[in-house]
Amino acid sequence: MAFLNIEHLEKSFGTNHVVKDFNLAIEQGEFVSLLGPSGCGKTTVLRMVAGFETTSSGAISIDGQDVTHLRPNQRNIGMVFQSYALFPNLTVAQNVGFGMRVAGRPKSEIKARVDEMLRLIGLPKLGNRYPFQLSGGQQQRVALARALAVQPRVLLLDEPLSALDAKIRVSLREEIREIQRELGITTIFVTHDQEEALSMSDRVVVMNGGVAEQTGAPFEIYNHPTTRFVAQFVGTLNTLSATVVDAKTGGVTVGETAIALNRPLDGAKAGETINLALRPEVVSLGRKDGRDTVLAGRLAEVHFLGSTIRMRVDVGGTLISLDTFNTPDTPPPQIGEAVELSLAERDLLVLSD
């Protein structure tokens, strides 16, 4: 049995069914992200695991113990919130040791643990400061130390980086992951930021409308999405309408271009329209060896992003995005210029609804 088990979890607020038959098994020491748009149910799942929300049905167990109906303080869970939630009238050290004081731990043990946590988060000399004297990134580090000080069985992180600026977010997510690995603590991380989820997680659960649409490693989620929503939500995606010619062999046409997918299209029939998708990075400007499908179009947009350039090409009324590396000596084509795109059939995804 996994260390943290969530089985058939449901949550309704009146007639609003916000979590539907949610199942997830997390191994000890695993870092799992719940990824999805606002309102998809990810924070509600987290709050039910923490005990801040009651379940409508289903069960939650930690290390073999059923905690479904236990109060939050009986579950031995650490939680970090988006808004830091530090006590403004307490010093950094007092904030970190708060949970241990409530638990009645000896002062000497509290001091030793607080000092250990402050070293862990890289703030060993700031114990006497107050939250208002810290930056946002420092405050979130303190909130993390407070959650870890009580030695919880599970760490829950509810969009802890969303209030920080871009550079601090990147550095802090790396620190959180490093600390999590060092401690080996089982962690659930809630975010709507796909880059955070993909870069930090052992596994990602993509949620939509209260349902877990797909669960898998970041590589699998990005490269092999199983539904249209996952494909479109995780990363940038080009979608193409294709007409089925031969469902058994995967023969289709996109506009006037014939494409052999070389795999059966289960449930499809000749003459039907299906949706294909491909990532911008697998599309090349011009002809390229190994990418035998060529589409003709006109350059519609050019977006300079620093190290990369994103272009959008109008192919028969469909805009297809592609990414190329910025080469200072080779400027991109001009908008309106006729261009060719090349791609490999193996990179085309068949989307399910």
C-alpha positions as CSV (number, residue, x, y, z in Angstrom):
1,M,0.0,0.0,0.0
2,A,1.2,3.5,-0.8
3,F,2.1,5.9,2.0
4,L,-0.7,8.4,1.2
5,N,-3.9,6.9,-0.3
6,I,-6.8,9.0,-1.6
7,E,-9.7,6.8,-2.6
8,H,-12.9,7.8,-4.4
9,L,-12.8,11.3,-2.9
10,E,-15.9,13.4,-3.5
11,K,-16.8,16.9,-2.4
12,S,-20.0,18.9,-3.0
13,F,-21.1,22.3,-1.8
14,G,-24.8,22.1,-2.1
15,T,-25.5,21.3,-5.8
16,N,-22.0,22.2,-6.9
17,H,-20.0,19.0,-7.3
18,V,-16.4,20.3,-7.1
19,V,-14.4,17.0,-6.7
20,K,-15.6,13.8,-8.5
21,D,-14.2,10.3,-7.7
22,F,-10.7,11.5,-7.1
23,N,-8.1,8.7,-6.6
24,L,-4.4,9.0,-6.0
25,A,-1.7,6.8,-4.3
26,I,1.5,8.6,-3.3
27,E,4.7,6.7,-2.3
28,Q,6.7,7.9,0.7
29,G,9.1,10.7,-0.2
30,E,7.3,11.3,-3.5
31,F,6.6,14.9,-4.8
32,V,3.3,15.1,-6.6
33,S,1.7,18.2,-8.1
34,L,-2.0,18.9,-8.6
35,L,-2.1,21.1,-11.7
36,G,-5.1,22.8,-13.2
37,P,-7.0,26.1,-13.8
38,S,-8.8,28.0,-11.1
39,G,-11.9,26.2,-9.9
40,C,-10.8,22.7,-11.0
41,G,-10.9,21.3,-7.5
42,K,-7.2,21.0,-6.8
43,T,-7.1,23.2,-3.6
44,T,-10.3,21.5,-2.4
45,V,-8.5,18.1,-2.6
46,L,-5.6,19.5,-0.7
47,R,-7.8,21.0,2.0
48,M,-9.6,17.6,2.4
49,V,-6.2,15.9,2.9
50,A,-5.3,18.5,5.5
51,G,-8.6,18.2,7.2
52,F,-9.8,21.8,6.6
53,E,-12.7,20.5,4.5
54,T,-14.8,17.5,5.3
55,T,-15.3,14.9,2.6
56,S,-18.7,14.2,1.0
57,S,-17.5,10.6,0.4
58,G,-14.3,8.7,0.0
59,A,-11.3,7.9,2.2
60,I,-7.9,9.3,3.0
61,S,-5.2,7.2,4.8
62,I,-1.6,8.1,5.8
63,D,0.9,5.4,6.5
64,G,-1.9,2.9,7.0
65,Q,-4.0,5.1,9.3
66,D,-7.5,6.2,8.2
67,V,-7.5,10.0,8.7
68,T,-10.7,10.8,6.8
69,H,-12.6,12.1,9.9
70,L,-9.7,13.2,12.0
71,R,-9.2,16.9,12.9
72,P,-6.3,18.7,11.2
73,N,-4.2,18.7,14.4
74,Q,-4.6,14.9,14.6
75,R,-3.1,14.2,11.2
76,N,0.5,15.4,11.7
77,I,0.5,17.3,8.4
78,G,2.5,20.5,7.6
79,M,0.9,23.1,5.3
80,V,2.3,26.1,3.5
81,F,-0.2,28.7,2.2
82,Q,-0.1,31.2,-0.7
83,S,-0.4,34.1,1.7
84,Y,2.5,33.0,4.1
85,A,0.1,33.3,7.1
86,L,2.9,34.3,9.5
87,F,2.1,35.8,12.8
88,P,3.1,39.5,12.5
89,N,3.6,40.0,16.2
90,L,6.1,37.0,16.5
91,T,9.7,36.9,15.4
92,V,10.9,34.6,12.7
93,A,12.2,32.1,15.4
94,Q,8.9,32.3,17.3
95,N,6.9,31.7,14.1
96,V,9.0,28.6,13.2
97,G,8.7,27.2,16.7
98,F,5.0,28.0,17.1
99,G,3.7,24.5,16.4
100,M,6.2,22.9,18.8
101,R,5.2,25.3,21.6
102,V,1.5,24.4,21.1
103,A,2.5,20.8,21.3
104,G,4.2,21.4,24.6
105,R,7.7,20.5,23.5
106,P,10.6,21.5,25.9
107,K,12.2,24.9,25.3
108,S,15.6,23.4,24.6
109,E,14.2,21.0,21.9
110,I,12.3,23.9,20.3
111,K,15.4,26.1,20.1
112,A,17.5,23.3,18.6
113,R,14.8,22.5,16.1
114,V,14.3,26.2,15.2
115,D,18.0,26.7,14.7
116,E,18.1,23.6,12.5
117,M,15.2,24.8,10.3
118,L,16.6,28.3,9.9
119,R,19.9,26.8,8.7
120,L,17.9,24.5,6.3
121,I,16.1,27.5,4.7
122,G,19.3,29.6,4.5
123,L,18.2,32.2,7.1
124,P,20.3,31.3,10.2
125,K,20.9,34.9,11.3
126,L,17.3,36.3,10.9
127,G,15.6,34.6,13.8
128,N,15.1,37.8,15.7
129,R,13.5,39.7,12.8
130,Y,9.7,40.2,12.3
131,P,7.9,39.2,9.2
132,F,7.5,42.8,8.0
133,Q,11.3,43.1,7.9
134,L,11.6,40.2,5.4
135,S,11.1,40.0,1.6
136,G,8.3,37.9,0.2
137,G,10.7,35.1,-0.6
138,Q,12.1,35.1,2.9
139,Q,8.7,35.1,4.4
140,Q,7.7,32.0,2.4
141,R,10.9,30.3,3.5
142,V,9.9,30.9,7.1
143,A,6.4,29.5,6.4
144,L,8.1,26.4,5.0
145,A,10.3,26.1,8.0
146,R,7.3,26.4,10.3
147,A,5.5,23.6,8.5
148,L,8.5,21.3,8.6
149,A,9.5,22.1,12.2
150,V,6.9,19.7,13.7
151,Q,8.3,16.9,11.6
152,P,5.0,16.2,9.7
153,R,4.3,12.9,7.9
154,V,3.1,14.9,4.8
155,L,3.8,18.4,3.5
156,L,1.1,20.3,1.6
157,L,1.9,23.4,-0.4
158,D,-1.0,25.5,-1.7
159,E,0.3,27.7,-4.5
160,P,3.1,29.0,-2.3
161,L,5.0,30.8,-5.1
162,S,2.2,32.6,-6.8
163,A,2.6,35.9,-4.9
164,L,6.3,36.2,-5.7
165,D,8.0,37.7,-8.7
166,A,9.4,35.6,-11.5
167,K,13.1,35.3,-10.6
168,I,12.3,34.6,-6.9
169,R,9.8,31.9,-7.9
170,V,12.4,30.1,-9.9
171,S,15.0,30.1,-7.2
172,L,12.6,29.3,-4.4
173,R,11.0,26.3,-6.3
174,E,14.5,24.9,-6.7
175,E,15.1,25.4,-2.9
176,I,11.8,23.8,-2.0
177,R,12.6,20.7,-4.1
178,E,16.1,20.4,-2.7
179,I,14.8,20.6,0.9
180,Q,12.0,18.1,0.1
181,R,14.6,15.6,-1.4
182,E,16.9,16.1,1.6
183,L,14.2,15.4,4.1
184,G,12.5,12.7,2.0
185,I,9.1,14.1,3.0
186,T,5.9,13.1,1.1
187,T,4.6,16.2,-0.6
188,I,1.6,17.5,-2.5
189,F,2.1,20.8,-4.4
190,V,-0.9,22.7,-5.8
191,T,-0.3,25.0,-8.7
192,H,-1.9,26.4,-11.8
193,D,1.6,27.1,-13.3
194,Q,2.6,24.3,-15.7
195,E,6.3,25.1,-15.6
196,E,6.3,24.8,-11.8
197,A,4.6,21.4,-11.9
198,L,6.7,20.0,-14.7
199,S,10.0,21.2,-13.3
200,M,9.5,20.1,-9.6
201,S,7.4,17.0,-9.6
202,D,8.0,13.2,-9.7
203,R,4.4,13.0,-11.0
204,V,1.7,15.5,-12.1
205,V,-2.0,15.1,-11.7
206,V,-3.8,17.3,-14.3
207,M,-7.3,18.3,-13.0
208,N,-10.3,19.7,-14.8
209,G,-13.8,20.1,-13.6
210,G,-13.1,18.2,-10.4
211,V,-11.7,15.2,-12.3
212,A,-8.2,13.9,-12.5
213,E,-7.8,13.8,-16.3
214,Q,-4.3,12.3,-16.4
215,T,-1.6,11.3,-13.9
216,G,1.9,10.7,-14.9
217,A,5.6,11.8,-14.9
218,P,6.2,15.3,-16.3
219,F,7.7,13.8,-19.5
220,E,4.6,11.6,-20.1
221,I,2.2,14.4,-19.4
222,Y,3.8,16.8,-21.8
223,N,4.7,14.5,-24.6
224,H,1.9,12.0,-24.4
225,P,-1.3,13.8,-23.3
226,T,-4.4,11.5,-23.3
227,T,-7.1,14.1,-23.6
228,R,-7.6,17.4,-25.5
229,F,-7.7,19.3,-22.2
230,V,-4.4,18.0,-21.0
231,A,-2.8,18.6,-24.4
232,Q,-4.0,22.2,-24.5
233,F,-3.5,23.1,-20.9
234,V,0.1,21.8,-20.5
235,G,2.3,23.7,-22.9
236,T,1.6,25.5,-26.1
237,L,-0.2,23.3,-28.7
238,N,-1.1,23.5,-32.3
239,T,-4.4,21.8,-33.3
240,L,-5.2,20.6,-36.8
241,S,-8.4,19.2,-38.3
242,A,-7.8,16.0,-40.3
243,T,-10.1,13.9,-42.5
244,V,-9.8,10.1,-42.0
245,V,-9.0,8.2,-45.2
246,D,-8.0,4.8,-43.8
247,A,-8.7,4.2,-40.1
248,K,-6.8,0.9,-40.0
249,T,-3.5,2.4,-41.2
250,G,-3.9,5.9,-39.8
251,G,-4.1,7.5,-43.2
252,V,-5.5,11.1,-43.1
253,T,-5.5,14.3,-45.0
254,V,-4.8,17.8,-43.6
255,G,-6.1,20.2,-46.2
256,E,-4.6,18.8,-49.4
257,T,-1.7,17.1,-47.7
258,A,-1.8,13.3,-47.2
259,I,-0.3,12.1,-43.9
260,A,0.3,8.5,-42.9
261,L,0.2,8.3,-39.1
262,N,1.1,4.6,-39.3
263,R,-1.1,3.6,-36.3
264,P,-4.8,2.6,-36.2
265,L,-7.4,5.2,-35.4
266,D,-9.6,3.3,-33.0
267,G,-13.3,4.1,-33.4
268,A,-12.8,6.4,-36.4
269,K,-14.4,5.9,-39.8
270,A,-13.4,7.0,-43.3
271,G,-14.6,10.5,-44.0
272,E,-14.8,11.5,-40.3
273,T,-12.9,14.5,-39.0
274,I,-10.4,14.0,-36.1
275,N,-8.2,16.5,-34.3
276,L,-4.5,16.3,-34.4
277,A,-2.0,18.2,-32.3
278,L,1.7,19.0,-32.3
279,R,4.0,21.0,-30.1
280,P,5.7,24.2,-31.5
281,E,9.2,22.7,-30.9
282,V,8.6,19.8,-33.3
283,V,7.8,22.0,-36.3
284,S,10.7,23.3,-38.4
285,L,10.8,26.3,-40.6
286,G,11.8,25.0,-44.1
287,R,12.5,21.4,-45.0
288,K,14.5,19.3,-42.6
289,D,15.8,15.7,-42.8
290,G,13.5,13.3,-40.9
291,R,10.5,15.6,-41.1
292,D,8.9,14.5,-44.3
293,T,5.5,16.2,-44.1
294,V,5.7,19.7,-45.6
295,L,3.0,22.3,-45.3
296,A,3.0,25.6,-47.2
297,G,1.8,28.9,-45.7
298,R,2.5,32.5,-45.0
299,L,4.2,34.0,-41.9
300,A,1.5,35.8,-39.8
301,E,3.3,36.7,-36.6
302,V,6.8,36.9,-35.1
303,H,7.4,37.1,-31.3
304,F,10.9,37.7,-30.1
305,L,11.3,35.9,-26.7
306,G,15.1,36.3,-26.2
307,S,16.8,33.0,-26.7
308,T,13.9,31.8,-28.8
309,I,11.6,33.2,-31.5
310,R,8.0,32.1,-31.8
311,M,6.4,32.4,-35.2
312,R,2.9,31.7,-36.3
313,V,2.3,30.6,-39.9
314,D,-1.1,30.7,-41.6
315,V,-1.6,27.3,-43.3
316,G,-4.9,27.3,-45.1
317,G,-6.6,29.4,-42.4
318,T,-5.1,27.5,-39.5
319,L,-2.3,29.3,-37.5
320,I,0.5,27.0,-36.6
321,S,3.1,28.1,-34.0
322,L,6.7,27.0,-34.1
323,D,9.8,27.9,-32.0
324,T,13.3,28.5,-33.3
325,F,16.5,29.5,-31.5
326,N,17.5,33.1,-31.8
327,T,20.5,33.3,-34.2
328,P,21.8,36.9,-34.2
329,D,23.2,36.6,-37.8
330,T,20.0,35.1,-39.2
331,P,16.8,37.3,-38.8
332,P,13.4,35.6,-39.2
333,P,11.4,35.9,-42.4
334,Q,9.2,39.0,-42.9
335,I,5.5,38.9,-42.0
336,G,3.5,38.0,-45.1
337,E,6.4,36.0,-46.7
338,A,5.6,32.6,-48.1
339,V,7.3,29.8,-46.1
340,E,7.3,26.0,-45.7
341,L,6.9,24.0,-42.5
342,S,8.1,20.5,-42.0
343,L,7.2,17.9,-39.4
344,A,7.4,14.2,-38.7
345,E,4.2,12.1,-38.6
346,R,5.3,10.5,-35.3
347,D,5.0,13.9,-33.6
348,L,1.3,14.3,-34.4
349,L,-0.9,13.5,-31.4
350,V,-4.5,12.2,-31.9
351,L,-6.6,14.1,-29.4
352,S,-9.5,12.5,-27.6
353,D,-12.4,14.5,-26.3
